Structures are given as C-alpha cells and as structure tokens.
C-alpha cells in the first residue's frame, strides 16, 4: 500500500471506530483490520495518526481519538452516494491527495 492509502485507511478506521464515542489506538486498529483484513503496524498507525492530526482531521484527547469537525465533514463528503466501504475509502484517498 502506498502512503496515502494507508493514511486514508486509518482515517476511515478512526471515523468508524469513533462513530459513537472516542476510542483508543486499539479500537482504531481493530476496525482497520475489519476494513482491510490486515492489522496495521505500529509505524502505520503512528505515522498516519500524526499526519491526520496535523491536517486537522482527528484529535487526541487523553488516550482516545476522535474526528474533528473538519474530519467529520471529510467523512460525510466521502460517504455521499456510495454503497460500500471500499468506495468510501477510495473517496477519502482521493480527497487526502489534495491536502
């Protein structure tokens, strides 16, 4: 996977994992595994979360993460008129390339 695919994967996992409440890194990793049938490495998680944070898409509060209002908007935009997680993932990837 290329770098932007990994970042978009972790962003999607964070969006899904924090749908009802903030979650920790293990929650994000578990959802990422469900999306891609692969457990992200610590490096993939750390690099992606750091980048997503600097982009203003996610925020860390204590040990938990959640989407910012900008991140929520990004996820909603990527989810419009789509039927599958893979389509949402691809839309997120295309949007993140522009950043």
C-alpha positions, 0 to 999 in steps of 0.5 A, a space after each residue: 500500500 502506498 502512503 496515502 492509502 494507508 493514511 486514508 485507511 486509518 482515517 476511515 478506521 478512526 471515523 468508524 471506530 469513533 462513530 459513537 464515542 472516542 476510542 483508543 489506538 486499539 479500537 482504531 486498529 481493530 476496525 482497520 483490520 475489519 476494513 482491510 483484513 490486515 492489522 496495521 503496524 505500529 509505524 502505520 498507525 503512528 505515522 498516519 495518526 500524526 499526519 491526520 492530526 496535523 491536517 486537522 482531521 482527528 484529535 487526541 484527547 487523553 488516550 482516545 481519538 476522535 474526528 474533528 469537525 473538519 474530519 467529520 465533514 471529510 467523512 460525510 463528503 466521502 460517504 455521499 452516494 456510495 454503497 460500500 466501504 471500499 468506495 468510501 475509502 477510495 473517496 477519502 484517498 482521493 480527497 487526502 491527495 489534495 491536502 
